[in-house]
Amino acid sequence: MWLSENFFWKIFDVKIIDGAVNGSAKLFGGIASVLRRWQTGIVQNYAVTVVLGVIIILGYLLTR
Protein backbone atom coordinates (compact mmCIF):
# COMPACT_ATOMS: atom_id res chain seq x y z
CA MET A 1 0.00 0.00 0.00
CA TRP A 2 2.83 2.41 0.88
CA LEU A 3 4.68 1.66 -2.36
CA SER A 4 1.53 2.14 -4.37
CA GLU A 5 0.66 5.46 -2.77
CA ASN A 6 4.10 7.02 -2.38
CA PHE A 7 5.85 5.80 -5.51
CA PHE A 8 3.38 4.76 -8.17
CA TRP A 9 0.89 7.55 -7.54
CA LYS A 10 2.95 10.50 -6.26
CA ILE A 11 6.06 9.98 -8.39
CA PHE A 12 5.27 7.77 -11.37
CA ASP A 13 1.75 8.95 -12.14
CA VAL A 14 1.97 12.61 -11.18
CA LYS A 15 5.50 13.43 -12.31
CA ILE A 16 6.17 11.05 -15.20
CA ILE A 17 2.84 10.30 -16.86
CA ASP A 18 1.09 13.61 -16.14
CA GLY A 19 4.33 15.47 -16.81
CA ALA A 20 4.66 13.86 -20.24
CA VAL A 21 1.04 14.62 -21.14
CA ASN A 22 1.18 18.22 -19.89
CA GLY A 23 4.61 18.75 -21.46
CA SER A 24 3.47 17.54 -24.87
CA ALA A 25 0.38 19.77 -24.60
CA LYS A 26 2.59 22.79 -23.89
CA LEU A 27 4.93 21.87 -26.75
CA PHE A 28 2.16 21.53 -29.33
CA GLY A 29 0.43 24.63 -27.98
CA GLY A 30 3.63 26.61 -28.55
CA ILE A 31 4.06 25.21 -32.04
CA ALA A 32 0.43 26.02 -32.84
CA SER A 33 0.79 29.59 -31.66
CA VAL A 34 3.75 30.11 -34.01
CA LEU A 35 1.96 28.49 -36.95
CA ARG A 36 -1.21 30.46 -36.22
CA ARG A 37 0.67 33.70 -36.90
CA TRP A 38 1.86 32.41 -40.27
CA GLN A 39 -1.67 31.60 -41.49
CA THR A 40 -2.65 35.07 -42.64
CA GLY A 41 -4.53 34.25 -45.83
CA ILE A 42 -1.95 36.07 -47.93
CA VAL A 43 -1.11 33.86 -50.91
CA GLN A 44 2.44 35.23 -51.17
CA ASN A 45 3.27 33.81 -47.73
CA TYR A 46 2.14 30.37 -48.82
CA ALA A 47 4.10 30.64 -52.07
CA VAL A 48 7.27 31.51 -50.13
CA THR A 49 6.69 28.46 -47.94
CA VAL A 50 6.32 26.18 -50.96
CA VAL A 51 9.46 27.59 -52.61
CA LEU A 52 11.49 27.21 -49.41
CA GLY A 53 10.25 23.64 -49.06
CA VAL A 54 11.31 22.82 -52.61
CA ILE A 55 14.73 24.39 -52.05
CA ILE A 56 15.23 22.40 -48.84
CA ILE A 57 14.18 19.12 -50.49
CA LEU A 58 16.38 19.74 -53.56
CA GLY A 59 19.30 20.70 -51.33
CA TYR A 60 18.89 17.50 -49.37
CA LEU A 61 18.66 15.36 -52.49
CA LEU A 62 21.66 17.01 -54.15
CA THR A 63 23.92 16.67 -51.11
CA ARG A 64 22.94 13.10 -50.36
CHARMM-style PDB file with segment names, atoms N, HN, CA, C and O in Angstrom:
ATOM      1  N   MET     1       0.828  -1.181   0.000  1.00  0.00      PROA
ATOM      2  CA  MET     1       0.000   0.000   0.000  1.00  0.00      PROA
ATOM      3  C   MET     1       0.887   1.265   0.000  1.00  0.00      PROA
ATOM      4  O   MET     1       0.613   2.221  -0.726  1.00  0.00      PROA
ATOM      5  N   TRP     2       1.933   1.255   0.809  1.00  0.00      PROA
ATOM      6  HN  TRP     2       2.156   0.479   1.399  1.00  0.00      PROA
ATOM      7  CA  TRP     2       2.833   2.411   0.879  1.00  0.00      PROA
ATOM      8  C   TRP     2       3.509   2.638  -0.466  1.00  0.00      PROA
ATOM      9  O   TRP     2       3.578   3.767  -0.951  1.00  0.00      PROA
ATOM     10  N   LEU     3       4.009   1.559  -1.066  1.00  0.00      PROA
ATOM     11  HN  LEU     3       3.953   0.642  -0.672  1.00  0.00      PROA
ATOM     12  CA  LEU     3       4.682   1.663  -2.362  1.00  0.00      PROA
ATOM     13  C   LEU     3       3.733   2.197  -3.435  1.00  0.00      PROA
ATOM     14  O   LEU     3       4.103   3.035  -4.257  1.00  0.00      PROA
ATOM     15  N   SER     4       2.516   1.694  -3.403  1.00  0.00      PROA
ATOM     16  HN  SER     4       2.215   1.014  -2.735  1.00  0.00      PROA
ATOM     17  CA  SER     4       1.532   2.138  -4.373  1.00  0.00      PROA
ATOM     18  C   SER     4       1.221   3.621  -4.220  1.00  0.00      PROA
ATOM     19  O   SER     4       1.147   4.344  -5.214  1.00  0.00      PROA
ATOM     20  N   GLU     5       1.042   4.076  -3.000  1.00  0.00      PROA
ATOM     21  HN  GLU     5       1.102   3.489  -2.193  1.00  0.00      PROA
ATOM     22  CA  GLU     5       0.656   5.465  -2.770  1.00  0.00      PROA
ATOM     23  C   GLU     5       1.824   6.432  -2.921  1.00  0.00      PROA
ATOM     24  O   GLU     5       1.664   7.498  -3.517  1.00  0.00      PROA
ATOM     25  N   ASN     6       2.980   6.085  -2.399  1.00  0.00      PROA
ATOM     26  HN  ASN     6       3.109   5.220  -1.915  1.00  0.00      PROA
ATOM     27  CA  ASN     6       4.101   7.018  -2.383  1.00  0.00      PROA
ATOM     28  C   ASN     6       4.970   6.974  -3.630  1.00  0.00      PROA
ATOM     29  O   ASN     6       5.600   7.975  -3.970  1.00  0.00      PROA
ATOM     30  N   PHE     7       5.019   5.857  -4.309  1.00  0.00      PROA
ATOM     31  HN  PHE     7       4.507   5.044  -4.032  1.00  0.00      PROA
ATOM     32  CA  PHE     7       5.849   5.796  -5.510  1.00  0.00      PROA
ATOM     33  C   PHE     7       5.001   5.850  -6.775  1.00  0.00      PROA
ATOM     34  O   PHE     7       5.142   6.755  -7.597  1.00  0.00      PROA
ATOM     35  N   PHE     8       4.118   4.862  -6.916  1.00  0.00      PROA
ATOM     36  HN  PHE     8       4.004   4.126  -6.248  1.00  0.00      PROA
ATOM     37  CA  PHE     8       3.378   4.761  -8.172  1.00  0.00      PROA
ATOM     38  C   PHE     8       2.438   5.938  -8.398  1.00  0.00      PROA
ATOM     39  O   PHE     8       2.281   6.386  -9.534  1.00  0.00      PROA
ATOM     40  N   TRP     9       1.817   6.442  -7.352  1.00  0.00      PROA
ATOM     41  HN  TRP     9       1.945   6.079  -6.429  1.00  0.00      PROA
ATOM     42  CA  TRP     9       0.892   7.550  -7.539  1.00  0.00      PROA
ATOM     43  C   TRP     9       1.623   8.893  -7.512  1.00  0.00      PROA
ATOM     44  O   TRP     9       1.525   9.668  -8.463  1.00  0.00      PROA
ATOM     45  N   LYS    10       2.350   9.174  -6.436  1.00  0.00      PROA
ATOM     46  HN  LYS    10       2.429   8.545  -5.663  1.00  0.00      PROA
ATOM     47  CA  LYS    10       2.945  10.501  -6.259  1.00  0.00      PROA
ATOM     48  C   LYS    10       4.109  10.768  -7.204  1.00  0.00      PROA
ATOM     49  O   LYS    10       4.296  11.907  -7.633  1.00  0.00      PROA
ATOM     50  N   ILE    11       4.887   9.760  -7.534  1.00  0.00      PROA
ATOM     51  HN  ILE    11       4.735   8.835  -7.186  1.00  0.00      PROA
ATOM     52  CA  ILE    11       6.057   9.980  -8.391  1.00  0.00      PROA
ATOM     53  C   ILE    11       5.769   9.559  -9.827  1.00  0.00      PROA
ATOM     54  O   ILE    11       5.869  10.368 -10.749  1.00  0.00      PROA
ATOM     55  N   PHE    12       5.411   8.288 -10.014  1.00  0.00      PROA
ATOM     56  HN  PHE    12       5.329   7.630  -9.265  1.00  0.00      PROA
ATOM     57  CA  PHE    12       5.271   7.770 -11.374  1.00  0.00      PROA
ATOM     58  C   PHE    12       4.089   8.399 -12.096  1.00  0.00      PROA
ATOM     59  O   PHE    12       4.236   8.863 -13.227  1.00  0.00      PROA
ATOM     60  N   ASP    13       2.937   8.422 -11.472  1.00  0.00      PROA
ATOM     61  HN  ASP    13       2.818   8.045 -10.553  1.00  0.00      PROA
ATOM     62  CA  ASP    13       1.747   8.947 -12.142  1.00  0.00      PROA
ATOM     63  C   ASP    13       1.797  10.467 -12.271  1.00  0.00      PROA
ATOM     64  O   ASP    13       1.610  11.007 -13.362  1.00  0.00      PROA
ATOM     65  N   VAL    14       2.046  11.149 -11.170  1.00  0.00      PROA
ATOM     66  HN  VAL    14       2.198  10.710 -10.284  1.00  0.00      PROA
ATOM     67  CA  VAL    14       1.971  12.608 -11.176  1.00  0.00      PROA
ATOM     68  C   VAL    14       3.133  13.232 -11.944  1.00  0.00      PROA
ATOM     69  O   VAL    14       2.916  14.131 -12.757  1.00  0.00      PROA
ATOM     70  N   LYS    15       4.331  12.784 -11.707  1.00  0.00      PROA
ATOM     71  HN  LYS    15       4.507  12.054 -11.047  1.00  0.00      PROA
ATOM     72  CA  LYS    15       5.496  13.433 -12.308  1.00  0.00      PROA
ATOM     73  C   LYS    15       5.813  12.905 -13.705  1.00  0.00      PROA
ATOM     74  O   LYS    15       6.126  13.695 -14.596  1.00  0.00      PROA
ATOM     75  N   ILE    16       5.743  11.607 -13.916  1.00  0.00      PROA
ATOM     76  HN  ILE    16       5.489  10.965 -13.192  1.00  0.00      PROA
ATOM     77  CA  ILE    16       6.173  11.048 -15.205  1.00  0.00      PROA
ATOM     78  C   ILE    16       5.033  11.045 -16.218  1.00  0.00      PROA
ATOM     79  O   ILE    16       5.167  11.623 -17.297  1.00  0.00      PROA
ATOM     80  N   ILE    17       3.926  10.409 -15.890  1.00  0.00      PROA
ATOM     81  HN  ILE    17       3.817   9.940 -15.014  1.00  0.00      PROA
ATOM     82  CA  ILE    17       2.835  10.299 -16.857  1.00  0.00      PROA
ATOM     83  C   ILE    17       2.166  11.650 -17.080  1.00  0.00      PROA
ATOM     84  O   ILE    17       2.045  12.104 -18.218  1.00  0.00      PROA
ATOM     85  N   ASP    18       1.727  12.300 -15.991  1.00  0.00      PROA
ATOM     86  HN  ASP    18       1.825  11.931 -15.067  1.00  0.00      PROA
ATOM     87  CA  ASP    18       1.089  13.605 -16.143  1.00  0.00      PROA
ATOM     88  C   ASP    18       2.070  14.645 -16.676  1.00  0.00      PROA
ATOM     89  O   ASP    18       1.678  15.538 -17.427  1.00  0.00      PROA
ATOM     90  N   GLY    19       3.325  14.538 -16.298  1.00  0.00      PROA
ATOM     91  HN  GLY    19       3.644  13.813 -15.688  1.00  0.00      PROA
ATOM     92  CA  GLY    19       4.329  15.466 -16.809  1.00  0.00      PROA
ATOM     93  C   GLY    19       4.515  15.323 -18.306  1.00  0.00      PROA
ATOM     94  O   GLY    19       4.660  16.318 -19.015  1.00  0.00      PROA
ATOM     95  N   ALA    20       4.512  14.084 -18.794  1.00  0.00      PROA
ATOM     96  HN  ALA    20       4.395  13.276 -18.218  1.00  0.00      PROA
ATOM     97  CA  ALA    20       4.656  13.864 -20.235  1.00  0.00      PROA
ATOM     98  C   ALA    20       3.446  14.397 -20.993  1.00  0.00      PROA
ATOM     99  O   ALA    20       3.593  15.023 -22.044  1.00  0.00      PROA
ATOM    100  N   VAL    21       2.262  14.152 -20.467  1.00  0.00      PROA
ATOM    101  HN  VAL    21       2.143  13.644 -19.614  1.00  0.00      PROA
ATOM    102  CA  VAL    21       1.044  14.623 -21.138  1.00  0.00      PROA
ATOM    103  C   VAL    21       0.990  16.149 -21.130  1.00  0.00      PROA
ATOM    104  O   VAL    21       0.732  16.765 -22.164  1.00  0.00      PROA
ATOM    105  N   ASN    22       1.230  16.757 -19.980  1.00  0.00      PROA
ATOM    106  HN  ASN    22       1.440  16.257 -19.140  1.00  0.00      PROA
ATOM    107  CA  ASN    22       1.180  18.216 -19.893  1.00  0.00      PROA
ATOM    108  C   ASN    22       2.314  18.861 -20.685  1.00  0.00      PROA
ATOM    109  O   ASN    22       2.130  19.921 -21.284  1.00  0.00      PROA
ATOM    110  N   GLY    23       3.488  18.224 -20.689  1.00  0.00      PROA
ATOM    111  HN  GLY    23       3.637  17.363 -20.203  1.00  0.00      PROA
ATOM    112  CA  GLY    23       4.614  18.751 -21.459  1.00  0.00      PROA
ATOM    113  C   GLY    23       4.352  18.712 -22.952  1.00  0.00      PROA
ATOM    114  O   GLY    23       4.674  19.664 -23.663  1.00  0.00      PROA
ATOM    115  N   SER    24       3.770  17.621 -23.437  1.00  0.00      PROA
ATOM    116  HN  SER    24       3.508  16.847 -22.859  1.00  0.00      PROA
ATOM    117  CA  SER    24       3.466  17.544 -24.867  1.00  0.00      PROA
ATOM    118  C   SER    24       2.368  18.546 -25.238  1.00  0.00      PROA
ATOM    119  O   SER    24       2.387  19.106 -26.334  1.00  0.00      PROA
ATOM    120  N   ALA    25       1.420  18.772 -24.338  1.00  0.00      PROA
ATOM    121  HN  ALA    25       1.404  18.318 -23.447  1.00  0.00      PROA
ATOM    122  CA  ALA    25       0.376  19.773 -24.605  1.00  0.00      PROA
ATOM    123  C   ALA    25       0.985  21.172 -24.699  1.00  0.00      PROA
ATOM    124  O   ALA    25       0.601  21.957 -25.566  1.00  0.00      PROA
ATOM    125  N   LYS    26       1.925  21.487 -23.818  1.00  0.00      PROA
ATOM    126  HN  LYS    26       2.237  20.850 -23.113  1.00  0.00      PROA
ATOM    127  CA  LYS    26       2.587  22.793 -23.890  1.00  0.00      PROA
ATOM    128  C   LYS    26       3.413  22.925 -25.165  1.00  0.00      PROA
ATOM    129  O   LYS    26       3.419  23.981 -25.798  1.00  0.00      PROA
ATOM    130  N   LEU    27       4.113  21.849 -25.544  1.00  0.00      PROA
ATOM    131  HN  LEU    27       4.108  20.991 -25.030  1.00  0.00      PROA
ATOM    132  CA  LEU    27       4.929  21.866 -26.753  1.00  0.00      PROA
ATOM    133  C   LEU    27       4.079  22.128 -27.986  1.00  0.00      PROA
ATOM    134  O   LEU    27       4.393  23.015 -28.781  1.00  0.00      PROA
ATOM    135  N   PHE    28       3.000  21.360 -28.151  1.00  0.00      PROA
ATOM    136  HN  PHE    28       2.746  20.640 -27.506  1.00  0.00      PROA
ATOM    137  CA  PHE    28       2.163  21.532 -29.331  1.00  0.00      PROA
ATOM    138  C   PHE    28       1.382  22.838 -29.288  1.00  0.00      PROA
ATOM    139  O   PHE    28       1.070  23.406 -30.334  1.00  0.00      PROA
ATOM    140  N   GLY    29       1.065  23.318 -28.095  1.00  0.00      PROA
ATOM    141  HN  GLY    29       1.319  22.856 -27.245  1.00  0.00      PROA
ATOM    142  CA  GLY    29       0.429  24.631 -27.980  1.00  0.00      PROA
ATOM    143  C   GLY    29       1.360  25.737 -28.440  1.00  0.00      PROA
ATOM    144  O   GLY    29       0.924  26.683 -29.096  1.00  0.00      PROA
ATOM    145  N   GLY    30       2.644  25.629 -28.100  1.00  0.00      PROA
ATOM    146  HN  GLY    30       2.999  24.861 -27.567  1.00  0.00      PROA
ATOM    147  CA  GLY    30       3.630  26.613 -28.552  1.00  0.00      PROA
ATOM    148  C   GLY    30       3.837  26.567 -30.047  1.00  0.00      PROA
ATOM    149  O   GLY    30       3.932  27.604 -30.703  1.00  0.00      PROA
ATOM    150  N   ILE    31       3.906  25.357 -30.586  1.00  0.00      PROA
ATOM    151  HN  ILE    31       3.828  24.515 -30.052  1.00  0.00      PROA
ATOM    152  CA  ILE    31       4.057  25.209 -32.036  1.00  0.00      PROA
ATOM    153  C   ILE    31       2.838  25.787 -32.751  1.00  0.00      PROA
ATOM    154  O   ILE    31       2.973  26.468 -33.767  1.00  0.00      PROA
ATOM    155  N   ALA    32       1.659  25.515 -32.222  1.00  0.00      PROA
ATOM    156  HN  ALA    32       1.548  24.962 -31.396  1.00  0.00      PROA
ATOM    157  CA  ALA    32       0.428  26.016 -32.844  1.00  0.00      PROA
ATOM    158  C   ALA    32       0.364  27.538 -32.804  1.00  0.00      PROA
ATOM    159  O   ALA    32      -0.116  28.164 -33.750  1.00  0.00      PROA
ATOM    160  N   SER    33       0.838  28.134 -31.725  1.00  0.00      PROA
ATOM    161  HN  SER    33       1.228  27.626 -30.956  1.00  0.00      PROA
ATOM    162  CA  SER    33       0.789  29.594 -31.658  1.00  0.00      PROA
ATOM    163  C   SER    33       1.722  30.236 -32.695  1.00  0.00      PROA
ATOM    164  O   SER    33       1.417  31.303 -33.228  1.00  0.00      PROA
ATOM    165  N   VAL    34       2.836  29.597 -32.972  1.00  0.00      PROA
ATOM    166  HN  VAL    34       3.084  28.731 -32.539  1.00  0.00      PROA
ATOM    167  CA  VAL    34       3.747  30.111 -34.011  1.00  0.00      PROA
ATOM    168  C   VAL    34       3.127  29.922 -35.395  1.00  0.00      PROA
ATOM    169  O   VAL    34       3.165  30.831 -36.225  1.00  0.00      PROA
ATOM    170  N   LEU    35       2.559  28.744 -35.640  1.00  0.00      PROA
ATOM    171  HN  LEU    35       2.528  28.006 -34.966  1.00  0.00      PROA
ATOM    172  CA  LEU    35       1.960  28.491 -36.955  1.00  0.00      PROA
ATOM    173  C   LEU    35       0.709  29.330 -37.173  1.00  0.00      PROA
ATOM    174  O   LEU    35       0.392  29.685 -38.308  1.00  0.00      PROA
ATOM    175  N   ARG    36       0.001  29.649 -36.105  1.00  0.00      PROA
ATOM    176  HN  ARG    36       0.259  29.361 -35.183  1.00  0.00      PROA
ATOM    177  CA  ARG    36      -1.210  30.464 -36.220  1.00  0.00      PROA
ATOM    178  C   ARG    36      -0.884  31.852 -36.768  1.00  0.00      PROA
ATOM    179  O   ARG    36      -1.670  32.431 -37.518  1.00  0.00      PROA
ATOM    180  N   ARG    37       0.266  32.373 -36.392  1.00  0.00      PROA
ATOM    181  HN  ARG    37       0.904  31.902 -35.783  1.00  0.00      PROA
ATOM    182  CA  ARG    37       0.670  33.699 -36.895  1.00  0.00      PROA
ATOM    183  C   ARG    37       0.995  33.657 -38.387  1.00  0.00      PROA
ATOM    184  O   ARG    37       0.823  34.654 -39.089  1.00  0.00      PROA
ATOM    185  N   TRP    38       1.456  32.525 -38.865  1.00  0.00      PROA
ATOM    186  HN  TRP    38       1.596  31.715 -38.295  1.00  0.00      PROA
ATOM    187  CA  TRP    38       1.855  32.413 -40.267  1.00  0.00      PROA
ATOM    188  C   TRP    38       0.643  32.298 -41.181  1.00  0.00      PROA
ATOM    189  O   TRP    38       0.719  32.671 -42.352  1.00  0.00      PROA
ATOM    190  N   GLN    39      -0.482  31.784 -40.663  1.00  0.00      PROA
ATOM    191  HN  GLN    39      -0.544  31.481 -39.712  1.00  0.00      PROA
ATOM    192  CA  GLN    39      -1.673  31.605 -41.488  1.00  0.00      PROA
ATOM    193  C   GLN    39      -2.450  32.914 -41.553  1.00  0.00      PROA
ATOM    194  O   GLN    39      -3.362  33.164 -40.764  1.00  0.00      PROA
ATOM    195  N   THR    40      -2.057  33.741 -42.522  1.00  0.00      PROA
ATOM    196  HN  THR    40      -1.317  33.538 -43.162  1.00  0.00      PROA
ATOM    197  CA  THR    40      -2.648  35.074 -42.645  1.00  0.00      PROA
ATOM    198  C   THR    40      -3.663  35.153 -43.772  1.00  0.00      PROA
ATOM    199  O   THR    40      -4.454  36.095 -43.826  1.00  0.00      PROA
ATOM    200  N   GLY    41      -3.654  34.189 -44.663  1.00  0.00      PROA
ATOM    201  HN  GLY    41      -3.012  33.424 -44.619  1.00  0.00      PROA
ATOM    202  CA  GLY    41      -4.529  34.249 -45.825  1.00  0.00      PROA
ATOM    203  C   GLY    41      -3.882  34.940 -47.009  1.00  0.00      PROA
ATOM    204  O   GLY    41      -4.491  35.053 -48.073  1.00  0.00      PROA
ATOM    205  N   ILE    42      -2.655  35.402 -46.836  1.00  0.00      PROA
ATOM    206  HN  ILE    42      -2.160  35.311 -45.972  1.00  0.00      PROA
ATOM    207  CA  ILE    42      -1.946  36.069 -47.930  1.00  0.00      PROA
ATOM    208  C   ILE    42      -1.237  35.000 -48.759  1.00  0.00      PROA
ATOM    209  O   ILE    42      -0.386  34.266 -48.257  1.00  0.00      PROA
ATOM    210  N   VAL    43      -1.602  34.927 -50.027  1.00  0.00      PROA
ATOM    211  HN  VAL    43      -2.293  35.523 -50.435  1.00  0.00      PROA
ATOM    212  CA  VAL    43      -1.107  33.862 -50.905  1.00  0.00      PROA
ATOM    213  C   VAL    43       0.409  33.920 -51.051  1.00  0.00      PROA
ATOM    214  O   VAL    43       1.046  32.877 -51.197  1.00  0.00      PROA
ATOM    215  N   GLN    44       0.999  35.098 -51.017  1.00  0.00      PROA
ATOM    216  HN  GLN    44       0.482  35.946 -50.898  1.00  0.00      PROA
ATOM    217  CA  GLN    44       2.439  35.232 -51.169  1.00  0.00      PROA
ATOM    218  C   GLN    44       3.181  34.507 -50.042  1.00  0.00      PROA
ATOM    219  O   GLN    44       4.240  33.924 -50.272  1.00  0.00      PROA
ATOM    220  N   ASN    45       2.634  34.542 -48.837  1.00  0.00      PROA
ATOM    221  HN  ASN    45       1.773  35.016 -48.649  1.00  0.00      PROA
ATOM    222  CA  ASN    45       3.274  33.812 -47.731  1.00  0.00      PROA
ATOM    223  C   ASN    45       3.303  32.316 -47.998  1.00  0.00      PROA
ATOM    224  O   ASN    45       4.304  31.647 -47.743  1.00  0.00      PROA
ATOM    225  N   TYR    46       2.191  31.800 -48.517  1.00  0.00      PROA
ATOM    226  HN  TYR    46       1.378  32.344 -48.725  1.00  0.00      PROA
ATOM    227  CA  TYR    46       2.137  30.373 -48.819  1.00  0.00      PROA
ATOM    228  C   TYR    46       3.078  30.010 -49.964  1.00  0.00      PROA
ATOM    229  O   TYR    46       3.688  28.941 -49.952  1.00  0.00      PROA
ATOM    230  N   ALA    47       3.196  30.891 -50.947  1.00  0.00      PROA
ATOM    231  HN  ALA    47       2.700  31.759 -50.957  1.00  0.00      PROA
ATOM    232  CA  ALA    47       4.098  30.637 -52.072  1.00  0.00      PROA
ATOM    233  C   ALA    47       5.552  30.607 -51.587  1.00  0.00      PROA
ATOM    234  O   ALA    47       6.335  29.768 -52.033  1.00  0.00      PROA
ATOM    235  N   VAL    48       5.910  31.506 -50.690  1.00  0.00      PROA
ATOM    236  HN  VAL    48       5.274  32.187 -50.328  1.00  0.00      PROA
ATOM    237  CA  VAL    48       7.270  31.507 -50.132  1.00  0.00      PROA
ATOM    238  C   VAL    48       7.530  30.204 -49.398  1.00  0.00      PROA
ATOM    239  O   VAL    48       8.621  29.642 -49.499  1.00  0.00      PROA
ATOM    240  N   THR    49       6.540  29.720 -48.662  1.00  0.00      PROA
ATOM    241  HN  THR    49       5.654  30.177 -48.581  1.00  0.00      PROA
ATOM    242  CA  THR    49       6.692  28.463 -47.935  1.00  0.00      PROA
ATOM    243  C   THR    49       6.924  27.295 -48.884  1.00  0.00      PROA
ATOM    244  O   THR    49       7.773  26.441 -48.630  1.00  0.00      PROA
ATOM    245  N   VAL    50       6.164  27.260 -49.982  1.00  0.00      PROA
ATOM    246  HN  VAL    50       5.474  27.954 -50.188  1.00  0.00      PROA
ATOM    247  CA  VAL    50       6.324  26.179 -50.958  1.00  0.00      PROA
ATOM    248  C   VAL    50       7.703  26.251 -51.598  1.00  0.00      PROA
ATOM    249  O   VAL    50       8.365  25.223 -51.743  1.00  0.00      PROA
ATOM    250  N   VAL    51       8.144  27.429 -51.978  1.00  0.00      PROA
ATOM    251  HN  VAL    51       7.606  28.264 -51.860  1.00  0.00      PROA
ATOM    252  CA  VAL    51       9.458  27.591 -52.611  1.00  0.00      PROA
ATOM    253  C   VAL    51      10.569  27.176 -51.646  1.00  0.00      PROA
ATOM    254  O   VAL    51      11.497  26.466 -52.033  1.00  0.00      PROA
ATOM    255  N   LEU    52      10.474  27.618 -50.395  1.00  0.00      PROA
ATOM    256  HN  LEU    52       9.720  28.195 -50.080  1.00  0.00      PROA
ATOM    257  CA  LEU    52      11.488  27.213 -49.407  1.00  0.00      PROA
ATOM    258  C   LEU    52      11.500  25.701 -49.198  1.00  0.00      PROA
ATOM    259  O   LEU    52      12.565  25.100 -49.050  1.00  0.00      PROA
ATOM    260  N   GLY    53      10.329  25.094 -49.186  1.00  0.00      PROA
ATOM    261  HN  GLY    53       9.464  25.582 -49.306  1.00  0.00      PROA
ATOM    262  CA  GLY    53      10.254  23.639 -49.058  1.00  0.00      PROA
ATOM    263  C   GLY    53      10.916  22.922 -50.214  1.00  0.00      PROA
ATOM    264  O   GLY    53      11.627  21.936 -50.017  1.00  0.00      PROA
ATOM    265  N   VAL    54      10.683  23.415 -51.423  1.00  0.00      PROA
ATOM    266  HN  VAL    54      10.105  24.215 -51.583  1.00  0.00      PROA
ATOM    267  CA  VAL    54      11.309  22.817 -52.611  1.00  0.00      PROA
ATOM    268  C   VAL    54      12.818  22.988 -52.558  1.00  0.00      PROA
ATOM    269  O   VAL    54      13.554  22.056 -52.884  1.00  0.00      PROA
ATOM    270  N   ILE    55      13.290  24.151 -52.157  1.00  0.00      PROA
ATOM    271  HN  ILE    55      12.693  24.908 -51.892  1.00  0.00      PROA
ATOM    272  CA  ILE    55      14.735  24.389 -52.051  1.00  0.00      PROA
ATOM    273  C   ILE    55      15.367  23.455 -51.020  1.00  0.00      PROA
ATOM    274  O   ILE    55      16.441  22.902 -51.254  1.00  0.00      PROA
ATOM    275  N   ILE    56      14.703  23.284 -49.892  1.00  0.00      PROA
ATOM    276  HN  ILE    56      13.830  23.733 -49.702  1.00  0.00      PROA
ATOM    277  CA  ILE    56      15.233  22.395 -48.844  1.00  0.00      PROA
ATOM    278  C   ILE    56      15.284  20.953 -49.330  1.00  0.00      PROA
ATOM    279  O   ILE    56      16.272  20.251 -49.112  1.00  0.00      PROA
ATOM    280  N   ILE    57      14.210  20.512 -49.994  1.00  0.00      PROA
ATOM    281  HN  ILE    57      13.407  21.081 -50.171  1.00  0.00      PROA
ATOM    282  CA  ILE    57      14.185  19.124 -50.491  1.00  0.00      PROA
ATOM    283  C   ILE    57      15.246  18.921 -51.572  1.00  0.00      PROA
ATOM    284  O   ILE    57      15.952  17.913 -51.557  1.00  0.00      PROA
ATOM    285  N   LEU    58      15.366  19.858 -52.502  1.00  0.00      PROA
ATOM    286  HN  LEU    58      14.793  20.677 -52.514  1.00  0.00      PROA
ATOM    287  CA  LEU    58      16.382  19.741 -53.557  1.00  0.00      PROA
ATOM    288  C   LEU    58      17.800  19.780 -52.945  1.00  0.00      PROA
ATOM    289  O   LEU    58      18.677  19.016 -53.348  1.00  0.00      PROA
ATOM    290  N   GLY    59      18.002  20.661 -51.991  1.00  0.00      PROA
ATOM    291  HN  GLY    59      17.289  21.281 -51.664  1.00  0.00      PROA
ATOM    292  CA  GLY    59      19.304  20.702 -51.334  1.00  0.00      PROA
ATOM    293  C   GLY    59      19.648  19.394 -50.651  1.00  0.00      PROA
ATOM    294  O   GLY    59      20.788  18.932 -50.706  1.00  0.00      PROA
ATOM    295  N   TYR    60      18.661  18.804 -50.010  1.00  0.00      PROA
ATOM    296  HN  TYR    60      17.735  19.179 -49.966  1.00  0.00      PROA
ATOM    297  CA  TYR    60      18.891  17.500 -49.368  1.00  0.00      PROA
ATOM    298  C   TYR    60      19.222  16.428 -50.390  1.00  0.00      PROA
ATOM    299  O   TYR    60      20.156  15.647 -50.207  1.00  0.00      PROA
ATOM    300  N   LEU    61      18.444  16.395 -51.473  1.00  0.00      PROA
ATOM    301  HN  LEU    61      17.685  17.029 -51.622  1.00  0.00      PROA
ATOM    302  CA  LEU    61      18.662  15.361 -52.485  1.00  0.00      PROA
ATOM    303  C   LEU    61      19.995  15.545 -53.216  1.00  0.00      PROA
ATOM    304  O   LEU    61      20.642  14.559 -53.571  1.00  0.00      PROA
ATOM    305  N   LEU    62      20.409  16.781 -53.442  1.00  0.00      PROA
ATOM    306  HN  LEU    62      19.884  17.581 -53.153  1.00  0.00      PROA
ATOM    307  CA  LEU    62      21.659  17.014 -54.151  1.00  0.00      PROA
ATOM    308  C   LEU    62      22.893  16.744 -53.288  1.00  0.00      PROA
ATOM    309  O   LEU    62      23.947  16.390 -53.817  1.00  0.00      PROA
ATOM    310  N   THR    63      22.778  16.902 -52.007  1.00  0.00      PROA
ATOM    311  HN  THR    63      21.922  17.190 -51.578  1.00  0.00      PROA
ATOM    312  CA  THR    63      23.924  16.671 -51.114  1.00  0.00      PROA
ATOM    313  C   THR    63      23.955  15.249 -50.570  1.00  0.00      PROA
ATOM    314  O   THR    63      24.887  14.889 -49.851  1.00  0.00      PROA
ATOM    315  N   ARG    64      22.990  14.461 -50.888  1.00  0.00      PROA
ATOM    316  HN  ARG    64      22.233  14.753 -51.473  1.00  0.00      PROA
ATOM    317  CA  ARG    64      22.940  13.104 -50.365  1.00  0.00      PROA
ATOM    318  C   ARG    64      23.861  12.191 -51.072  1.00  0.00      PROA
ATOM    319  OT1 ARG    64      23.932  11.007 -50.742  1.00  0.00      PROA
TER     320      ARG     64
END
